[in-house]
Amino acid sequence: MLDPSGLVFRPLLHDDIGSATDLLMLGSPSGVRYHLAVQLAAAEAGERGCAFVAEWEGSIVGSALLSDDPLLPGLVSTLVAVAEPARKSGVGSALADLLGEQLQHEALPAYCKLPDDQFEGRRFAERRGFVLCGHSLGWSLDLTARDGTLERAAREAARSADVRIRQADMRKELDTVLECALRCMPGMPSEQHVAPEKARKYLPDDAIVLLAEREVPGQGQGPRAIGLTALSPRIETAAWYTLFTGVAPAHRRSGVARALKTESFLRARHARAQSVVTHNHDTNDAIIGLNTSFGMQPAPGYWDLRQPRPA
Ligand SMILES: CC(C)(COP(=O)(O)OP(=O)(O)OC[C@H]1O[C@@H](n2cnc3c(N)ncnc32)[C@H](O)[C@@H]1OP(=O)(O)O)[C@@H](O)C(=O)NCCC(=O)NCCS
């Protein structure tokens, strides 16, 4: 336990972004650093949200962020993280109080996502009025066990679904990708919608985005994008994270998602990934059915906690 009299609480500065991101990653279910770094930079620049740090003897020992999330446009996201040696010294509570003051000026309700093996974090949030309102299951696939079979499986899956799978060029095809993603959203559990104007920032620069294309009679010339999947490296470089998989409703149950994901596993393996991880809302039977059909194994999921606004 550190001496609390040496603690300084202050707004995040540009030079703190790296340390603050490292700390907040402790509570990040996705393990994808990019989103937190973007949110912290936007807060520091005064564009959106706000962020604070706790400093002790020149080191950042705690961080707190209030921001938005393109996947949950009707809510503000909150996150507090404290380095292990600085815990039980009131750092987390002081940072949460700073966020609480900011939340009073917010019109939208607050939420936080917490890994479902972090019981202390959940109790901390519940003591501050957050209420459990959803749960996502975690899944992991060991790619090393599939060496030698993925190439053929990907080819077979695309052939049997009658699709061509190709990697989108995100510098030139962002609009095509976003338009396709929006067509593939129906059926997602409520509130998991992407705000189109904000979705542009959702995909990290190092993400692999795969499009499934098919000739669709009566829909113009050439193949049309009817599904996509996007995945990105996690902080542990040997694991990749699937951010989203979707197929346009008229083309579902014809093997398109299976073809997309099989190809994504192959591409991740070529990028030296040893495993692919993902999360699915526990009511989303379609994607859970798909992921279990690949033999994905249970992994840590996350809780969705919300702070109801006073009536
Ligand atoms: C989940 C989703 C991507 C599946 O796409 P799809 O192209 O219909 O899936 P496939 O045809 O490749 O299905 C492959 C397997 O997944 C499972 N599956 C797919 N849909 C299912 C459903 N509705 N219920 C149960 N299992 C299902 C089955 O095992 C299926 O194999 P089978 O058809 O031989 O039984 C699609 O339903 C979707 O776009 N949903 C909305 C977006 C979403 O929720 N994405 C997940 C969050 S990121």
The ligand as an SDF file (V2000), in Angstrom:
LIG
                    3D

 48 50  0  0  0  0  0  0  0  0999 V2000
  -24.3340  -14.6970  -36.8580 C   0  0  0  0  0  0  0  0  0  0  0  0
  -24.3670  -14.5990  -38.3830 C   0  0  0  0  0  0  0  0  0  0  0  0
  -23.1230  -13.8400  -38.8130 C   0  0  0  0  0  0  0  0  0  0  0  0
  -24.3620  -16.0210  -38.9930 C   0  0  0  0  0  0  0  0  0  0  0  0
  -24.2350  -15.8810  -40.4100 O   0  0  0  0  0  0  0  0  0  0  0  0
  -24.7040  -17.0240  -41.4500 P   0  0  0  0  0  0  0  0  0  0  0  0
  -24.0660  -16.7400  -42.7480 O   0  0  0  0  0  0  0  0  0  0  0  0
  -26.1720  -17.1510  -41.4060 O   0  0  0  0  0  0  0  0  0  0  0  0
  -24.0560  -18.3340  -40.8040 O   0  0  0  0  0  0  0  0  0  0  0  0
  -23.7310  -19.6930  -41.6060 P   0  0  0  0  0  0  0  0  0  0  0  0
  -24.7420  -19.9320  -42.6540 O   0  0  0  0  0  0  0  0  0  0  0  0
  -22.3140  -19.6470  -42.0620 O   0  0  0  0  0  0  0  0  0  0  0  0
  -23.9170  -20.7480  -40.4370 O   0  0  0  0  0  0  0  0  0  0  0  0
  -22.9000  -21.6340  -40.0580 C   0  0  0  0  0  0  0  0  0  0  0  0
  -23.3230  -22.3430  -38.7850 C   0  0  0  0  0  0  0  0  0  0  0  0
  -23.5560  -21.3880  -37.7230 O   0  0  0  0  0  0  0  0  0  0  0  0
  -24.6370  -21.8650  -36.8980 C   0  0  0  0  0  0  0  0  0  0  0  0
  -25.7780  -20.9250  -37.0230 N   0  0  0  0  0  0  0  0  0  0  0  0
  -25.9510  -19.9460  -37.9170 C   0  0  0  0  0  0  0  0  0  0  0  0
  -27.1240  -19.3110  -37.6800 N   0  0  0  0  0  0  0  0  0  0  0  0
  -27.6820  -19.8920  -36.6230 C   0  0  0  0  0  0  0  0  0  0  0  0
  -28.8730  -19.6810  -35.8920 C   0  0  0  0  0  0  0  0  0  0  0  0
  -29.7420  -18.7140  -36.2550 N   0  0  0  0  0  0  0  0  0  0  0  0
  -29.1180  -20.4530  -34.8120 N   0  0  0  0  0  0  0  0  0  0  0  0
  -28.2530  -21.4270  -34.4400 C   0  0  0  0  0  0  0  0  0  0  0  0
  -27.0960  -21.6990  -35.1160 N   0  0  0  0  0  0  0  0  0  0  0  0
  -26.8250  -20.9320  -36.1790 C   0  0  0  0  0  0  0  0  0  0  0  0
  -25.0050  -23.2280  -37.4260 C   0  0  0  0  0  0  0  0  0  0  0  0
  -24.1660  -24.1760  -36.8020 O   0  0  0  0  0  0  0  0  0  0  0  0
  -24.6370  -23.0890  -38.9050 C   0  0  0  0  0  0  0  0  0  0  0  0
  -24.4040  -24.3050  -39.5420 O   0  0  0  0  0  0  0  0  0  0  0  0
  -25.6560  -25.0420  -40.2740 P   0  0  0  0  0  0  0  0  0  0  0  0
  -26.3630  -24.0060  -41.1030 O   0  0  0  0  0  0  0  0  0  0  0  0
  -24.9740  -26.1070  -41.0890 O   0  0  0  0  0  0  0  0  0  0  0  0
  -26.5140  -25.5500  -39.1590 O   0  0  0  0  0  0  0  0  0  0  0  0
  -25.6560  -13.8820  -38.8490 C   0  0  0  0  0  0  0  0  0  0  0  0
  -26.7670  -14.4580  -38.1980 O   0  0  0  0  0  0  0  0  0  0  0  0
  -25.6710  -12.3760  -38.6020 C   0  0  0  0  0  0  0  0  0  0  0  0
  -25.1610  -11.6100  -39.4330 O   0  0  0  0  0  0  0  0  0  0  0  0
  -26.2650  -11.9070  -37.4780 N   0  0  0  0  0  0  0  0  0  0  0  0
  -26.3010  -10.4540  -37.1820 C   0  0  0  0  0  0  0  0  0  0  0  0
  -24.9390   -9.9070  -36.8170 C   0  0  0  0  0  0  0  0  0  0  0  0
  -24.4450  -10.5220  -35.5390 C   0  0  0  0  0  0  0  0  0  0  0  0
  -25.1710  -10.7190  -34.5740 O   0  0  0  0  0  0  0  0  0  0  0  0
  -23.1320  -10.7950  -35.5000 N   0  0  0  0  0  0  0  0  0  0  0  0
  -22.5010  -11.3670  -34.3070 C   0  0  0  0  0  0  0  0  0  0  0  0
  -22.0130  -10.3380  -33.3960 C   0  0  0  0  0  0  0  0  0  0  0  0
  -20.4570   -9.7410  -33.8850 S   0  0  0  0  0  0  0  0  0  0  0  0
  1  2  1  0
  2  3  1  0
  2  4  1  0
  2 36  1  0
  4  5  1  0
  5  6  1  0
  6  7  2  0
  6  8  1  0
  6  9  1  0
  9 10  1  0
 10 11  2  0
 10 12  1  0
 10 13  1  0
 13 14  1  0
 14 15  1  0
 15 16  1  0
 15 30  1  0
 16 17  1  0
 17 18  1  0
 17 28  1  0
 18 19  1  0
 18 27  1  0
 19 20  2  0
 20 21  1  0
 21 22  1  0
 21 27  2  0
 22 23  1  0
 22 24  2  0
 24 25  1  0
 25 26  2  0
 26 27  1  0
 28 29  1  0
 28 30  1  0
 30 31  1  0
 31 32  1  0
 32 33  2  0
 32 34  1  0
 32 35  1  0
 36 37  1  0
 36 38  1  0
 38 39  2  0
 38 40  1  0
 40 41  1  0
 41 42  1  0
 42 43  1  0
 43 44  2  0
 43 45  1  0
 45 46  1  0
 46 47  1  0
 47 48  1  0
M  END
$$$$
